[in-house]
C-alpha cells in the first residue's frame, strides 16, 4: 500500500482532534466555554471518534492487509472509501459542533454510514473465496457496522420528537452503540489481532476459531437486549438475555485462554507489552460488566447513572479499542520506536487510566450519595494529559520508508 504512511498520519491526527474536542467538553464542565453547546460538543466528539479515528484506522489496516495478501484486488475503491469517510467525519465534526442533529449533519452522517455499507460490500466480494481465520471476523465487523445504521436512522428521526418518544430514542442510541462497540469495533479488532499474530508465526486453529466466533457472534447479535434491560420485559425474555450473557462470556474465555498460551509477550518490547496488558484488561472487564448487568439491581443502577455509562463507553473505546490501534501502529516495522515515542505512549496510558478511574469513582460515590465536586477538574486534567500525549506521539512518530 503505497500511501499507507499518509493515511496513518491522518488517522493519528484525527485521534488528536478527538482529544481536543474532549478537552473543550471537560473545560466547559469545569469553567464554561462561551459560544458552545455542551450537547453539540458531545455529539461532535463521539461521531468524529467513531468515524474519523476508529473506523478510519480499521479501514486503513484492513486495506493494508488486503494489499499484502490479495494481489489481484483493485485497491483504488478502498482509497475512495477512506476519502469519503474523511469527508463525512469532518463534516460531522463541524456540523454537530454547530447545531447538533439537523439536515446538514444528517447528510454528513449518511455519507459516513454509506461508506461503511460500501466497505462491507467490498469486503464480501473481494474475500468471498478466502477461508483465512481472520476473514470471518473482519466481515462480521463490517456487517455489524452496517446493521448499526438502524439505530442511527432512529436517532435522526426521534431526535426531533425526543420528549414524545423518549424510550425509543434511548433504545435507538443503545442499538447503535451496541453494534458499533460490541460488533464492528470488537470483531474488527480481533481480526486485526489475528493478522498481527500470524505475521509473527502464531496461528489459531480453525476449529477453535470458529467455535469462539460463533459464540461471540450469536452473543453480540442478540446481546442488544443486554443494553435495554431498563425496559420492562417478561421473565422469559429476560431469561433469554441472561443466557445470551453467559454464551458471550463463554465465547470470550477460550479466546483469552488461547492468547495466554501463545508466546506473544516474548516477542514484544516493554511498551507493546504494556499496551497489550491495558487493552486486554479493558476487554476482559467489558465482558465481566456485561454479564453483571443482568443482575436487576446492578443493571438498573448502571443504566441510570451517567458516570457509569460514560465510564463503560470510555473503557471500551478509549482504553480498549484506541490503545489496541496504537499497539497495532507500533507493530509496523517501519515505525522507529524512539525515546520520545515511548514516553508519549506511557503518558497516554497514564491519562487514559486516570480518566477511567475518576469516572468510575464518580459513579461509585454517587451510590453512597458522596459528593465528588472536584471530579470535573480531575477529568479536565486527564483529558489534557491525553491530548498532550497524542500530540507528542504525532511529533515523535517517525516512519521509515522501506
N, C-alpha and C positions, 0 to 999 in steps of 0.2 A: 504494500500500500504506500504509494509514493508520497502523499501529503499527510501521512499519519502524524508527524510532528506538529504540523499546523493545527490540525483538529484537536490534538491533545492539549495544546496551549489554550485553545478556545474553551475547552471543557473546564480546565483548571481555573481560567479567568472567570468563567461563569460561576464556579464554586465560590470564588471571592465575592462576586456580585451578590450571591445569595446571603453570604455572611454580612455584607454591608447593609442590606435591607433589614437583616435581623438586628443589627446594631441600632438602626433607626427605630425599629419597633420597641426595643428594650429602653432606648433613651426616652422615647415618648411615654413609656410607662413610668419611668423614674422622674422625669422632669417636665415633659410636654414638649412636643415638636410642632410648632405652629405651622398651619398650612397643609397638614397631612392628616388623613383619616386613618385611625388605627386598624379598623376592619379592612380598609382597602390595602393597607400595607401588608396585612396578614395574607390576604388573597394573592397579592403580587408575589410575596415571598414564597408561599407554598407552590404556586403554579410554576414559577421560574425554577425552583429547586427540583421539581418533578421532571420538567422537560429540558430546561437549559443546562442542568447539571447531570442528574442521574440518567435520564433517557438518552441524552447526548453521549454520555460515557459508555452506556451499554451498546448503543448503535455503533460507536467507534470501535470498540473491542470486538464486537461480532463481525463487523466489516473486515477488520484486520485478520481475524480468524478465517473468514471465507476467502480472502485474497491469498492466504498461505496454503489453504487445503483444497480449494476448488478453483483450479486454474482457468476453467472454461467459463466461469461466471463473469458477466459483464458488470463491473463494479460501478459504472457510471450512475446507474439508478440509485445506488446506495449513497453516492455523493450528493445527488439531488435531494434525496431523502433527508440527509443531515442538514443541507442548506435550508430546506423548508421547515425543518424542526427549529432551527435557529430563528427564522423569521417569526414563526408562531410564538416561540419562547420570549423573544424581546418585545414582540407586540403585546403579549400578556403582561410582561413586566411593567410596561409604561401605562397601558390602558387600565389595568386593575389598580395600579397606584393612583391613577387619576380619578376613576369613577366606579371602581368595583365591577359588578356584573351589569353591563349594558351592551348595546348591539355590537360595538366595535370590539370589546374584549371577548365577546362570544365568537366573533368572526375569527380572531386570532387563536382562541381556544379550539375552534373547529379545525383550523389549519394544522395545529399540533396533533389533534386527535386523528385526523385523516392520514397524517404522516405515520402514526402508529398502525393504522389499518394497512397502509402500503407496506410497511415493514413486515407485518405478519404474512401478507400475500407473497412478497418477495422470498421470504424465508421458506414458506411452504413449497414454492415452485423450485427454488434453487437447491433444496436439500431433500427432495421427495424420495430419492432412491438411496439416501445415506442412512446407515444404522449406527453411526458412532454414538457412544453413550451420552455425550453432551448435547446432541441434536434435539432429543425429545425435551430436554429442559429448556433450551432456547426457544423452540417452537411453542411450548406451553406458556412460557413467559410472554411471548408476543400475543398469544391467544388471550391471556388474561388482561393484557393492556388494551386489547380491542373490546373485550367483554366489559371492562370497567366503564366504557363510554356511556353505558346505560345510565349509570349514576350521575355522570357529569351533565348529560342532557336533562336529567331530572332536576339537578341543581339549577340549571339555567331557567327551567320552566317555573319551579316552585319558589325561586328567589324573589320574584315579584309578588308572590302571594304567601309569603312565609308565615304570616300570622294565621292565615286560614288553613294552611297545610303544613303546620309545624312538624308533625310526626313524619310525614312523607319527605319533607326537606331534610330532616336528620337522617332518615333511612337512606336517602339518596347519597348523602355525604358519606355515610359509613360504607355504602355499597362501593362507591368509587375508591375510597381509601383502602378497603379490604382487598380488592382485586389488584390494586396498584402495589401495595406493600407486601401482602402475603402471596400474591400471584406474580405479577410482572417483575418486581424487584427481586424477590426471593428466588424464583425459578431461574431467572437470567443470571443471578449471581452464582447459583450452584453450577449452571452450565459453564460459566467463565472460570469457576474454580476447577472444574474437571479438566478444562482445556489447559490451565496453568500446570496442574499436576501431571498431565500427560507429557508436557514438554520436559519434565524432569524425571520421566520414566515411571510415574505412578499411575496405574490404570485400575478403574473399578471393574469388577466382574459384571458381566451382562445381567445375570440373574439377580444379583444384589441390587444393581442399579434400577432395574425395572420394578422390583419389589418396593424399594424406597420411593420411586417416582409415583407409582400408582397409589400408595398410601397417602403421600403428600398432596397429590393432585386431587384425589377424592376428598381429602380433608379440607383443601382450600376451596374447592368448588362449592361444597355445602357448608363450609365454615363461615360463610357470611352470617349465618344465623347466630354465631357467637358474638357478632357485633351489634345485634339488635335484641339482645336478651332483656333490654329495658322495656320492650313492648310486651304487653300481656299476651300469653300464649298458653295453650292447653298442655297438660303434663306429658302427653305422648310426644308432641313436637319438641318440648323441652328435653325429654329423654333422648330423642334422636340427636339433638345438638350436643348433648353430653357425650354420646357415643362418638360423634364426629371429633370432638376434642381429644378423645382417647386414641382414635385412629391416627390423627395428626401427630400426636405425641409419639406413638409407636413407629411412625414413619421417620421422625427426627432422630430417635435413639440409635438405630442401626447405622445411619449415615454418620453421626457424630462418633460412634464407636469405630467405624471404618477409618475416619480421619485420624483418630487417636492412634490406630495401629500402623498408619503409614509413617515413613521416616521424613516427613515434610519439614519438621523443625530442624533436623540435622543439616538441611540444605539452605537454611535461611540465616541472614545476619540478625543482629540484635534488634534493629528497627523493624524488620519484617516479622520477626517472632512476636514483638510487642503488638503490632497491628493484628496479627493472627489471633493472639490471645484476647484482645479487646473486642474485635468484631465477632469472634467466636462466642465470647461470653454474652454479647448482646443478643445474638440469635438464640442461644440456649435459653436466656431469660425470657425472650419473646414467647417461645413455646410454653414455658412454665406459666407465664402470666395469662396466656390464652386459655390454658387448661384450668387455672384457678378461677377464671371469670365465670365458670358455670356454677360456682357456689353463689347462691342467690344474694346473700348479704354483701359479699365482696363485689359481685357484678354490678349491683345497684350503686354501690359507692363509687366504683371505678368510672362508670359511665356518667355519673352526676358530678364528678369532681374534675374541673377543667385542668387543674395542675397535673392530675394523674393521666388524663388523656394526652396532654401535651408532652408529658414525660415519656409516655409509651411511644408516641409518634417520633419523638427525637431519638429514643432508644433504637428504633428500627432504622430510620432514615439517616440519622447522623452518626451514631456510634456503630451501627451495623453496616448499612449499605455504603455510606460515604467513605468510611475507613476501609471497607473492602476495596472500593475503587482506587483509593490512594495506594493500598497494598498492590493492587493489580498494575498500577502505573510503575511502581518501583520494581516489579517483576521484569519489566522491559530491560533487556541487556544494553540498550542504547542510553539508559539513564545513568549518569555519573553520580554516585551517592557520596557527595562531599559532606564536610562537617556541618555547614550551614543548613543543608537539606535535612540532615539527621536531626539537628536542633529544631527546625521548623515542624517536623513530624512529632517530636516529643512535646513541643508546645501545643500543637493541635490536639493531641491525645489528652493532655492536661486540661485544656479548655473545655473539651467535649465532656470529659468525666465530671468536671466541676459543674457544668451546665446541667447534666443529668442528675447529679447529686442534689443540687439546690431545688430542682423541680420536684424530685421525689420527696425531699424533706418538707417542701411546702405542702404537698399532698398529705403526708403523714401528720404534720402539725395540725392540719385542718380537721383531722379525725377527732382530735382531742381539744379542738377549739383553742389552740395555742397560736397567738398572733406571730407572724414572721414578717414584720414590716420592712425589714432590710433586704428581703429576698429580691426585690426589684433592682436593688443596687448591685447585689451579687450576680444576678443574671446579666446585667449590663456589663459587669466586669468580665464574666465568662465569654460573652459574645464578642467583646473587644479582643480578648486573647485569641479566640478562634479566628477572627478576621485578620489580626496581625500575623498569626501563624500561616494562614493561607497565602497572604501577600509575600511573606518570607519564602514560602515554598515555591511560589511562582518565580521570584527573583533568583533563587538558587537552583532552579530546575535546568540542568544542562543536558541536552540531548545530543549525543554524538551521532553523526551521520555515517553509518557503516553499511 
